[in-house]
Amino acid sequence: MRNYEMLVIFNPEITDEDLPGIIDKVNQQIISKGGNVVNTDNWGKRRLAYPIKRFREGKYILTNLVINPDIIPELEANLRISEDVIRHMLVRLDD
């Protein structure tokens, strides 16, 4: 099990009422694979440096998690195919 930090930029058209459910769905994917979500921080809507998938803004969510490195490819594949996710980045933290 290793510590990771995951930044996900969600579609800005997602309503503030729907966003917690979508974040919870991502967190449940982590938990169902034996991981642990330590902290989730909502940074809110921010302007992107350049347009991504025709969007100029995105809703930023930072998540600290502990997960087995073997699960990372599957987690990233799920994020890649999600229509709600514009971009994501998963970084391993030093132990």
N, CA, C and O atoms as CSV, one atom per row, in Angstrom:
chain,resi,resn,atom,element,x,y,z
A,1,MET,N,N,0.852,-1.180,0.000
A,1,MET,CA,C,0.000,0.000,0.000
A,1,MET,C,C,0.899,1.245,0.000
A,1,MET,O,O,1.863,1.334,0.761
A,2,ARG,N,N,0.564,2.182,-0.856
A,2,ARG,CA,C,1.344,3.416,-0.973
A,2,ARG,C,C,0.425,4.631,-0.903
A,2,ARG,O,O,-0.774,4.546,-1.168
A,3,ASN,N,N,1.021,5.755,-0.540
A,3,ASN,CA,C,0.292,7.021,-0.479
A,3,ASN,C,C,0.323,7.700,-1.838
A,3,ASN,O,O,1.368,7.776,-2.483
A,4,TYR,N,N,-0.832,8.193,-2.265
A,4,TYR,CA,C,-0.963,8.891,-3.542
A,4,TYR,C,C,-1.770,10.169,-3.346
A,4,TYR,O,O,-2.540,10.313,-2.397
A,5,GLU,N,N,-1.562,11.086,-4.281
A,5,GLU,CA,C,-2.356,12.299,-4.349
A,5,GLU,C,C,-2.963,12.337,-5.752
A,5,GLU,O,O,-2.251,12.196,-6.746
A,6,MET,N,N,-4.269,12.525,-5.825
A,6,MET,CA,C,-4.953,12.505,-7.104
A,6,MET,C,C,-5.701,13.819,-7.290
A,6,MET,O,O,-6.527,14.200,-6.460
A,7,LEU,N,N,-5.401,14.507,-8.390
A,7,LEU,CA,C,-6.118,15.721,-8.745
A,7,LEU,C,C,-6.997,15.401,-9.945
A,7,LEU,O,O,-6.514,14.927,-10.973
A,8,VAL,N,N,-8.283,15.663,-9.803
A,8,VAL,CA,C,-9.232,15.396,-10.882
A,8,VAL,C,C,-9.924,16.706,-11.232
A,8,VAL,O,O,-10.395,17.430,-10.355
A,9,ILE,N,N,-9.977,17.002,-12.542
A,9,ILE,CA,C,-10.705,18.171,-13.024
A,9,ILE,C,C,-11.989,17.654,-13.659
A,9,ILE,O,O,-11.969,16.935,-14.658
A,10,PHE,N,N,-13.096,18.038,-13.055
A,10,PHE,CA,C,-14.405,17.599,-13.528
A,10,PHE,C,C,-15.021,18.642,-14.460
A,10,PHE,O,O,-14.642,19.814,-14.454
A,11,ASN,N,N,-15.965,18.187,-15.247
A,11,ASN,CA,C,-16.722,19.030,-16.163
A,11,ASN,C,C,-17.348,20.193,-15.377
A,11,ASN,O,O,-17.997,19.951,-14.360
A,12,PRO,N,N,-17.173,21.447,-15.820
A,12,PRO,CA,C,-17.730,22.582,-15.071
A,12,PRO,C,C,-19.250,22.671,-15.158
A,12,PRO,O,O,-19.866,23.414,-14.393
A,13,GLU,N,N,-19.861,21.932,-16.067
A,13,GLU,CA,C,-21.314,21.964,-16.214
A,13,GLU,C,C,-22.027,21.069,-15.201
A,13,GLU,O,O,-23.255,21.074,-15.127
A,14,ILE,N,N,-21.266,20.304,-14.426
A,14,ILE,CA,C,-21.848,19.482,-13.363
A,14,ILE,C,C,-22.362,20.421,-12.277
A,14,ILE,O,O,-21.645,21.321,-11.839
A,15,THR,N,N,-23.584,20.215,-11.849
A,15,THR,CA,C,-24.156,21.094,-10.828
A,15,THR,C,C,-23.507,20.826,-9.472
A,15,THR,O,O,-22.960,19.751,-9.226
A,16,ASP,N,N,-23.582,21.835,-8.599
A,16,ASP,CA,C,-23.004,21.683,-7.258
A,16,ASP,C,C,-23.736,20.612,-6.452
A,16,ASP,O,O,-23.167,20.049,-5.517
A,17,GLU,N,N,-24.988,20.325,-6.803
A,17,GLU,CA,C,-25.738,19.286,-6.104
A,17,GLU,C,C,-25.299,17.894,-6.559
A,17,GLU,O,O,-25.339,16.948,-5.772
A,18,ASP,N,N,-24.880,17.756,-7.820
A,18,ASP,CA,C,-24.494,16.450,-8.364
A,18,ASP,C,C,-23.031,16.103,-8.090
A,18,ASP,O,O,-22.670,14.927,-8.075
A,19,LEU,N,N,-22.192,17.109,-7.873
A,19,LEU,CA,C,-20.756,16.874,-7.717
A,19,LEU,C,C,-20.408,15.946,-6.554
A,19,LEU,O,O,-19.588,15.048,-6.745
A,20,PRO,N,N,-20.990,16.113,-5.342
A,20,PRO,CA,C,-20.643,15.178,-4.256
A,20,PRO,C,C,-20.930,13.713,-4.594
A,20,PRO,O,O,-20.174,12.831,-4.184
A,21,GLY,N,N,-21.996,13.442,-5.325
A,21,GLY,CA,C,-22.314,12.064,-5.718
A,21,GLY,C,C,-21.287,11.500,-6.687
A,21,GLY,O,O,-20.937,10.322,-6.608
A,22,ILE,N,N,-20.803,12.334,-7.601
A,22,ILE,CA,C,-19.796,11.898,-8.570
A,22,ILE,C,C,-18.461,11.655,-7.871
A,22,ILE,O,O,-17.769,10.681,-8.170
A,23,ILE,N,N,-18.097,12.539,-6.941
A,23,ILE,CA,C,-16.864,12.359,-6.160
A,23,ILE,C,C,-16.958,11.084,-5.341
A,23,ILE,O,O,-15.991,10.327,-5.252
A,24,ASP,N,N,-18.120,10.843,-4.743
A,24,ASP,CA,C,-18.321,9.643,-3.936
A,24,ASP,C,C,-18.200,8.383,-4.790
A,24,ASP,O,O,-17.695,7.363,-4.321
A,25,LYS,N,N,-18.662,8.448,-6.047
A,25,LYS,CA,C,-18.543,7.304,-6.951
A,25,LYS,C,C,-17.072,6.965,-7.219
A,25,LYS,O,O,-16.698,5.792,-7.248
A,26,VAL,N,N,-16.250,7.986,-7.413
A,26,VAL,CA,C,-14.810,7.769,-7.623
A,26,VAL,C,C,-14.183,7.202,-6.351
A,26,VAL,O,O,-13.377,6.274,-6.412
A,27,ASN,N,N,-14.557,7.765,-5.197
A,27,ASN,CA,C,-14.019,7.270,-3.926
A,27,ASN,C,C,-14.431,5.824,-3.664
A,27,ASN,O,O,-13.648,5.049,-3.116
A,28,GLN,N,N,-15.638,5.459,-4.047
A,28,GLN,CA,C,-16.098,4.086,-3.859
A,28,GLN,C,C,-15.321,3.107,-4.729
A,28,GLN,O,O,-15.108,1.962,-4.332
A,29,GLN,N,N,-14.893,3.545,-5.913
A,29,GLN,CA,C,-14.047,2.697,-6.759
A,29,GLN,C,C,-12.737,2.386,-6.040
A,29,GLN,O,O,-12.244,1.259,-6.088
A,30,ILE,N,N,-12.179,3.397,-5.375
A,30,ILE,CA,C,-10.918,3.216,-4.637
A,30,ILE,C,C,-11.129,2.261,-3.468
A,30,ILE,O,O,-10.340,1.339,-3.261
A,31,ILE,N,N,-12.201,2.486,-2.704
A,31,ILE,CA,C,-12.472,1.667,-1.525
A,31,ILE,C,C,-12.793,0.222,-1.918
A,31,ILE,O,O,-12.390,-0.712,-1.224
A,32,SER,N,N,-13.512,0.033,-3.021
A,32,SER,CA,C,-13.885,-1.317,-3.441
A,32,SER,C,C,-12.671,-2.142,-3.867
A,32,SER,O,O,-12.734,-3.372,-3.862
A,33,LYS,N,N,-11.585,-1.499,-4.231
A,33,LYS,CA,C,-10.354,-2.196,-4.619
A,33,LYS,C,C,-9.390,-2.354,-3.446
A,33,LYS,O,O,-8.236,-2.740,-3.636
A,34,GLY,N,N,-9.859,-2.057,-2.238
A,34,GLY,CA,C,-9.031,-2.247,-1.052
A,34,GLY,C,C,-8.244,-1.023,-0.641
A,34,GLY,O,O,-7.399,-1.104,0.250
A,35,GLY,N,N,-8.501,0.108,-1.271
A,35,GLY,CA,C,-7.798,1.345,-0.931
A,35,GLY,C,C,-8.503,2.105,0.176
A,35,GLY,O,O,-9.541,1.679,0.682
A,36,ASN,N,N,-7.924,3.232,0.541
A,36,ASN,CA,C,-8.477,4.062,1.594
A,36,ASN,C,C,-8.363,5.522,1.172
A,36,ASN,O,O,-7.279,5.981,0.812
A,37,VAL,N,N,-9.473,6.252,1.213
A,37,VAL,CA,C,-9.471,7.680,0.903
A,37,VAL,C,C,-9.209,8.427,2.205
A,37,VAL,O,O,-10.020,8.381,3.130
A,38,VAL,N,N,-8.071,9.115,2.271
A,38,VAL,CA,C,-7.678,9.815,3.492
A,38,VAL,C,C,-8.368,11.172,3.583
A,38,VAL,O,O,-8.898,11.534,4.633
A,39,ASN,N,N,-8.360,11.927,2.471
A,39,ASN,CA,C,-8.905,13.277,2.491
A,39,ASN,C,C,-9.350,13.663,1.086
A,39,ASN,O,O,-8.702,13.306,0.102
A,40,THR,N,N,-10.455,14.393,0.997
A,40,THR,CA,C,-10.920,14.931,-0.272
A,40,THR,C,C,-11.142,16.423,-0.090
A,40,THR,O,O,-11.863,16.847,0.813
A,41,ASP,N,N,-10.519,17.214,-0.951
A,41,ASP,CA,C,-10.574,18.666,-0.838
A,41,ASP,C,C,-11.138,19.256,-2.126
A,41,ASP,O,O,-10.578,19.052,-3.204
A,42,ASN,N,N,-12.236,19.982,-2.018
A,42,ASN,CA,C,-12.874,20.621,-3.177
A,42,ASN,C,C,-12.281,22.010,-3.351
A,42,ASN,O,O,-12.479,22.886,-2.509
A,43,TRP,N,N,-11.553,22.211,-4.444
A,43,TRP,CA,C,-10.936,23.517,-4.725
A,43,TRP,C,C,-11.890,24.444,-5.451
A,43,TRP,O,O,-11.595,25.630,-5.598
A,44,GLY,N,N,-13.009,23.945,-5.903
A,44,GLY,CA,C,-13.989,24.772,-6.592
A,44,GLY,C,C,-13.717,24.896,-8.084
A,44,GLY,O,O,-12.878,24.192,-8.646
A,45,LYS,N,N,-14.449,25.808,-8.703
A,45,LYS,CA,C,-14.323,26.023,-10.150
A,45,LYS,C,C,-13.179,26.994,-10.408
A,45,LYS,O,O,-13.097,28.058,-9.793
A,46,ARG,N,N,-12.294,26.611,-11.330
A,46,ARG,CA,C,-11.136,27.433,-11.684
A,46,ARG,C,C,-10.980,27.476,-13.198
A,46,ARG,O,O,-11.414,26.576,-13.917
A,47,ARG,N,N,-10.360,28.527,-13.646
A,47,ARG,CA,C,-10.094,28.700,-15.071
A,47,ARG,C,C,-8.908,27.821,-15.460
A,47,ARG,O,O,-7.911,27.758,-14.741
A,48,LEU,N,N,-9.021,27.144,-16.601
A,48,LEU,CA,C,-7.945,26.303,-17.111
A,48,LEU,C,C,-6.918,27.167,-17.844
A,48,LEU,O,O,-7.261,28.230,-18.363
A,49,ALA,N,N,-5.688,26.726,-17.888
A,49,ALA,CA,C,-4.628,27.458,-18.588
A,49,ALA,C,C,-4.869,27.456,-20.098
A,49,ALA,O,O,-4.491,28.400,-20.791
A,50,TYR,N,N,-5.491,26.407,-20.597
A,50,TYR,CA,C,-5.814,26.297,-22.019
A,50,TYR,C,C,-7.071,25.429,-22.137
A,50,TYR,O,O,-7.355,24.632,-21.243
A,51,PRO,N,N,-7.817,25.576,-23.224
A,51,PRO,CA,C,-9.046,24.783,-23.364
A,51,PRO,C,C,-8.758,23.284,-23.436
A,51,PRO,O,O,-7.833,22.844,-24.119
A,52,ILE,N,N,-9.570,22.514,-22.719
A,52,ILE,CA,C,-9.497,21.053,-22.748
A,52,ILE,C,C,-10.900,20.547,-23.049
A,52,ILE,O,O,-11.847,20.839,-22.319
A,53,LYS,N,N,-11.023,19.786,-24.132
A,53,LYS,CA,C,-12.325,19.237,-24.540
A,53,LYS,C,C,-13.392,20.333,-24.605
A,53,LYS,O,O,-14.513,20.145,-24.133
A,54,ARG,N,N,-13.039,21.466,-25.187
A,54,ARG,CA,C,-13.868,22.659,-25.388
A,54,ARG,C,C,-14.249,23.394,-24.107
A,54,ARG,O,O,-15.059,24.320,-24.155
A,55,PHE,N,N,-13.695,23.012,-22.979
A,55,PHE,CA,C,-13.976,23.686,-21.711
A,55,PHE,C,C,-12.855,24.664,-21.373
A,55,PHE,O,O,-11.680,24.387,-21.614
A,56,ARG,N,N,-13.234,25.810,-20.810
A,56,ARG,CA,C,-12.254,26.800,-20.363
A,56,ARG,C,C,-12.147,26.839,-18.834
A,56,ARG,O,O,-11.247,27.474,-18.285
A,57,GLU,N,N,-13.074,26.153,-18.155
A,57,GLU,CA,C,-13.062,26.057,-16.696
A,57,GLU,C,C,-13.263,24.602,-16.296
A,57,GLU,O,O,-13.697,23.774,-17.097
A,58,GLY,N,N,-12.939,24.310,-15.041
A,58,GLY,CA,C,-13.148,22.970,-14.521
A,58,GLY,C,C,-13.307,23.012,-13.010
A,58,GLY,O,O,-12.885,23.967,-12.358
A,59,LYS,N,N,-13.912,21.979,-12.465
A,59,LYS,CA,C,-14.068,21.857,-11.011
A,59,LYS,C,C,-12.974,20.933,-10.504
A,59,LYS,O,O,-12.927,19.756,-10.863
A,60,TYR,N,N,-12.097,21.469,-9.671
A,60,TYR,CA,C,-10.910,20.771,-9.190
A,60,TYR,C,C,-11.194,20.062,-7.873
A,60,TYR,O,O,-11.747,20.655,-6.947
A,61,ILE,N,N,-10.811,18.788,-7.795
A,61,ILE,CA,C,-10.947,17.992,-6.576
A,61,ILE,C,C,-9.604,17.314,-6.302
A,61,ILE,O,O,-9.086,16.589,-7.151
A,62,LEU,N,N,-9.044,17.551,-5.120
A,62,LEU,CA,C,-7.786,16.930,-4.700
A,62,LEU,C,C,-8.104,15.851,-3.677
A,62,LEU,O,O,-8.795,16.105,-2.690
A,63,THR,N,N,-7.597,14.644,-3.917
A,63,THR,CA,C,-7.858,13.510,-3.032
A,63,THR,C,C,-6.537,12.871,-2.615
A,63,THR,O,O,-5.694,12.569,-3.460
A,64,ASN,N,N,-6.360,12.667,-1.319
A,64,ASN,CA,C,-5.228,11.897,-0.796
A,64,ASN,C,C,-5.744,10.497,-0.519
A,64,ASN,O,O,-6.793,10.319,0.099
A,65,LEU,N,N,-4.983,9.489,-0.992
A,65,LEU,CA,C,-5.454,8.123,-0.833
A,65,LEU,C,C,-4.285,7.173,-0.601
A,65,LEU,O,O,-3.128,7.483,-0.886
A,66,VAL,N,N,-4.634,6.013,-0.077
A,66,VAL,CA,C,-3.680,4.929,0.135
A,66,VAL,C,C,-4.238,3.740,-0.637
A,66,VAL,O,O,-5.366,3.307,-0.404
A,67,ILE,N,N,-3.421,3.212,-1.573
A,67,ILE,CA,C,-3.914,2.136,-2.427
A,67,ILE,C,C,-2.747,1.276,-2.892
A,67,ILE,O,O,-1.601,1.725,-2.919
A,68,ASN,N,N,-3.049,0.046,-3.254
A,68,ASN,CA,C,-2.059,-0.872,-3.802
A,68,ASN,C,C,-1.667,-0.402,-5.205
A,68,ASN,O,O,-2.552,-0.135,-6.018
A,69,PRO,N,N,-0.377,-0.292,-5.515
A,69,PRO,CA,C,0.052,0.190,-6.841
A,69,PRO,C,C,-0.461,-0.646,-8.009
A,69,PRO,O,O,-0.542,-0.141,-9.129
A,70,ASP,N,N,-0.806,-1.903,-7.780
A,70,ASP,CA,C,-1.302,-2.760,-8.850
A,70,ASP,C,C,-2.686,-2.317,-9.346
A,70,ASP,O,O,-3.086,-2.669,-10.456
A,71,ILE,N,N,-3.404,-1.559,-8.544
A,71,ILE,CA,C,-4.764,-1.123,-8.882
A,71,ILE,C,C,-4.749,0.176,-9.696
A,71,ILE,O,O,-5.754,0.520,-10.318
A,72,ILE,N,N,-3.635,0.892,-9.699
A,72,ILE,CA,C,-3.552,2.207,-10.350
A,72,ILE,C,C,-3.964,2.178,-11.831
A,72,ILE,O,O,-4.751,3.034,-12.237
A,73,PRO,N,N,-3.481,1.249,-12.653
A,73,PRO,CA,C,-3.898,1.258,-14.070
A,73,PRO,C,C,-5.412,1.149,-14.259
A,73,PRO,O,O,-5.980,1.804,-15.133
A,74,GLU,N,N,-6.057,0.331,-13.447
A,74,GLU,CA,C,-7.509,0.182,-13.554
A,74,GLU,C,C,-8.228,1.458,-13.131
A,74,GLU,O,O,-9.198,1.866,-13.770
A,75,LEU,N,N,-7.757,2.092,-12.055
A,75,LEU,CA,C,-8.348,3.342,-11.583
A,75,LEU,C,C,-8.211,4.430,-12.645
A,75,LEU,O,O,-9.168,5.152,-12.923
A,76,GLU,N,N,-7.018,4.548,-13.239
A,76,GLU,CA,C,-6.802,5.559,-14.266
A,76,GLU,C,C,-7.628,5.273,-15.516
A,76,GLU,O,O,-8.100,6.205,-16.167
A,77,ALA,N,N,-7.807,4.012,-15.859
A,77,ALA,CA,C,-8.638,3.664,-17.012
A,77,ALA,C,C,-10.087,4.087,-16.776
A,77,ALA,O,O,-10.742,4.593,-17.687
A,78,ASN,N,N,-10.584,3.884,-15.567
A,78,ASN,CA,C,-11.946,4.296,-15.240
A,78,ASN,C,C,-12.102,5.814,-15.306
A,78,ASN,O,O,-13.126,6.317,-15.768
A,79,LEU,N,N,-11.083,6.541,-14.841
A,79,LEU,CA,C,-11.138,8.005,-14.906
A,79,LEU,C,C,-11.068,8.487,-16.356
A,79,LEU,O,O,-11.729,9.459,-16.721
A,80,ARG,N,N,-10.277,7.814,-17.170
A,80,ARG,CA,C,-10.109,8.206,-18.570
A,80,ARG,C,C,-11.405,8.073,-19.363
A,80,ARG,O,O,-11.686,8.900,-20.231
A,81,ILE,N,N,-12.194,7.046,-19.076
A,81,ILE,CA,C,-13.417,6.824,-19.857
A,81,ILE,C,C,-14.637,7.563,-19.294
A,81,ILE,O,O,-15.691,7.592,-19.930
A,82,SER,N,N,-14.499,8.153,-18.117
A,82,SER,CA,C,-15.611,8.871,-17.511
A,82,SER,C,C,-15.892,10.161,-18.275
A,82,SER,O,O,-14.972,10.925,-18.568
A,83,GLU,N,N,-17.148,10.400,-18.594
A,83,GLU,CA,C,-17.532,11.619,-19.302
A,83,GLU,C,C,-17.470,12.845,-18.401
A,83,GLU,O,O,-17.382,13.969,-18.897
A,84,ASP,N,N,-17.515,12.647,-17.083
A,84,ASP,CA,C,-17.483,13.764,-16.141
A,84,ASP,C,C,-16.084,14.295,-15.902
A,84,ASP,O,O,-15.926,15.427,-15.443
A,85,VAL,N,N,-15.061,13.498,-16.204
A,85,VAL,CA,C,-13.669,13.881,-15.925
A,85,VAL,C,C,-13.051,14.503,-17.173
A,85,VAL,O,O,-13.058,13.908,-18.251
A,86,ILE,N,N,-12.512,15.718,-17.006
A,86,ILE,CA,C,-11.796,16.370,-18.102
A,86,ILE,C,C,-10.346,15.905,-18.107
A,86,ILE,O,O,-9.823,15.497,-19.145
A,87,ARG,N,N,-9.696,15.966,-16.942
A,87,ARG,CA,C,-8.306,15.525,-16.785
A,87,ARG,C,C,-8.122,14.981,-15.378
A,87,ARG,O,O,-8.896,15.278,-14.468
A,88,HIS,N,N,-7.082,14.180,-15.224
A,88,HIS,CA,C,-6.706,13.695,-13.897
A,88,HIS,C,C,-5.196,13.508,-13.846
A,88,HIS,O,O,-4.538,13.325,-14.870
A,89,MET,N,N,-4.673,13.557,-12.645
A,89,MET,CA,C,-3.257,13.280,-12.434
A,89,MET,C,C,-3.123,12.570,-11.087
A,89,MET,O,O,-3.661,13.014,-10.072
A,90,LEU,N,N,-2.400,11.467,-11.109
A,90,LEU,CA,C,-2.186,10.663,-9.915
A,90,LEU,C,C,-0.691,10.612,-9.658
A,90,LEU,O,O,0.075,10.177,-10.519
A,91,VAL,N,N,-0.267,11.056,-8.471
A,91,VAL,CA,C,1.146,11.153,-8.137
A,91,VAL,C,C,1.401,10.390,-6.848
A,91,VAL,O,O,0.663,10.537,-5.873
A,92,ARG,N,N,2.464,9.561,-6.846
A,92,ARG,CA,C,2.853,8.842,-5.638
A,92,ARG,C,C,3.611,9.793,-4.728
A,92,ARG,O,O,4.513,10.501,-5.176
A,93,LEU,N,N,3.250,9.812,-3.462
A,93,LEU,CA,C,3.919,10.641,-2.471
A,93,LEU,C,C,5.062,9.855,-1.857
A,93,LEU,O,O,4.959,8.639,-1.695
A,94,ASP,N,N,6.145,10.527,-1.513
A,94,ASP,CA,C,7.260,9.868,-0.855
A,94,ASP,C,C,6.855,9.379,0.520
A,94,ASP,O,O,6.150,10.068,1.257
A,95,ASP,N,N,7.306,8.191,0.854
A,95,ASP,CA,C,6.983,7.607,2.155
A,95,ASP,C,C,7.941,8.090,3.220
A,95,ASP,O,O,7.820,7.700,4.381
